[in-house]
Structures are given as structure tokens and as C-alpha cells.
Amino acid sequence: MMDGMMGGIMSGNSMMGMCLMMGIGLFLLIILIGVTIYMVVRQLMKKSSVTDRPLLLLKERYVKGEINEEEYQLKRKVLNEK
């Protein structure tokens, strides 16, 4: 009786179904990890561009000659402390 049950459970169709389900699960896990990495990198990029904006504007003003080097260095130091 046990041989009959084990033979039915471990038949070719059941094994193929289990492998297919494991493959789908692995695929979904890889997709989930990829999406998570994408979202984290995207947030980090967005955050760094927001914090760099004041420094870029300050550098632009210095290059245009609107502020001198002393004023540039002082303001850059203040911005880097924040």
C-alpha cells in the first residue's frame, strides 16, 4: 500500500509540477530583489542630487564671478556642515 502511494506522489507529473513551482518562486524572488535594489539606488540618487544642488549653485556663482574665493570657501564650508 505504501509503495502505491509513494509512486503516485513521486510520479513524473508531480515532480515536474514541483520543479515548475520552485522555478516560478525563484524567478519571483529574483524580481523582488531586483526591484528592491532599483528602488534603493533610485532613492539614494534622488537624495544626493537634492543635497548637491546648493553646492552646485554656489560653484556656479563663483565661476560667474558673482562671489569671490573667500566668500565661496566660507559658504562651501557652511554647506558641508549641514
C-alpha positions as a printed NumPy array, in Angstrom:
array([[  0.   ,   0.   ,   0.   ],
       [  2.841,   2.413,   0.797],
       [  4.533,   1.668,  -2.5  ],
       [  1.4  ,   2.656,  -4.344],
       [  1.106,   5.988,  -2.518],
       [  4.756,   6.893,  -2.898],
       [  4.669,   6.009,  -6.539],
       [  1.71 ,   8.334,  -7.03 ],
       [  3.234,  11.228,  -5.114],
       [  6.61 ,  10.987,  -6.784],
       [  5.342,  10.389, -10.282],
       [  6.752,  12.329, -13.221],
       [  3.923,  14.86 , -13.373],
       [  4.168,  15.711,  -9.679],
       [  7.932,  16.161,  -9.83 ],
       [  7.642,  18.34 , -12.907],
       [  4.976,  20.415, -11.185],
       [  7.126,  20.85 ,  -8.098],
       [ 10.117,  21.909, -10.19 ],
       [  7.95 ,  24.353, -12.102],
       [  6.61 ,  25.883,  -8.885],
       [ 10.126,  26.168,  -7.44 ],
       [ 11.301,  27.806, -10.653],
       [  8.461,  30.318, -10.564],
       [  9.174,  31.047,  -6.898],
       [ 12.861,  31.593,  -7.618],
       [ 12.017,  33.854, -10.549],
       [  9.677,  35.944,  -8.387],
       [ 12.318,  36.176,  -5.658],
       [ 14.891,  37.437,  -8.158],
       [ 12.404,  40.006,  -9.471],
       [ 11.642,  41.152,  -5.911],
       [ 15.343,  41.555,  -5.101],
       [ 15.913,  43.451,  -8.347],
       [ 13.029,  45.837,  -7.705],
       [ 14.244,  46.433,  -4.147],
       [ 17.774,  47.246,  -5.322],
       [ 16.385,  49.548,  -8.016],
       [ 14.233,  51.447,  -5.507],
       [ 17.104,  51.86 ,  -3.021],
       [ 19.504,  53.126,  -5.698],
       [ 16.842,  55.464,  -7.057],
       [ 16.219,  56.958,  -3.61 ],
       [ 19.938,  57.395,  -2.98 ],
       [ 20.4  ,  59.125,  -6.326],
       [ 17.467,  61.426,  -5.676],
       [ 18.728,  62.265,  -2.193],
       [ 22.268,  63.024,  -3.353],
       [ 21.067,  65.281,  -6.161],
       [ 18.967,  67.283,  -3.698],
       [ 21.848,  67.773,  -1.275],
       [ 24.333,  68.662,  -4.041],
       [ 22.132,  71.361,  -5.568],
       [ 23.17 ,  74.197,  -3.204],
       [ 26.851,  73.394,  -3.752],
       [ 26.348,  73.415,  -7.499],
       [ 24.629,  76.788,  -7.348],
       [ 27.409,  78.165,  -5.159],
       [ 30.062,  76.901,  -7.555],
       [ 28.16 ,  78.43 , -10.459],
       [ 28.064,  81.824,  -8.729],
       [ 31.812,  81.596,  -8.086],
       [ 32.569,  80.719, -11.7  ],
       [ 30.422,  83.61 , -12.933],
       [ 32.342,  85.965, -10.663],
       [ 29.338,  86.883,  -8.524],
       [ 31.268,  85.956,  -5.358],
       [ 34.987,  85.931,  -4.595],
       [ 37.061,  82.927,  -3.493],
       [ 36.946,  83.827,   0.19 ],
       [ 33.155,  84.057,   0.172],
       [ 32.947,  80.832,  -1.846],
       [ 35.129,  78.924,   0.631],
       [ 33.186,  80.252,   3.617],
       [ 29.792,  79.342,   2.158],
       [ 31.038,  75.949,   0.97 ],
       [ 32.238,  75.192,   4.485],
       [ 28.834,  76.137,   5.906],
       [ 27.008,  73.977,   3.354],
       [ 29.25 ,  70.976,   4.023],
       [ 28.465,  71.159,   7.741],
       [ 24.736,  70.67 ,   7.107]])
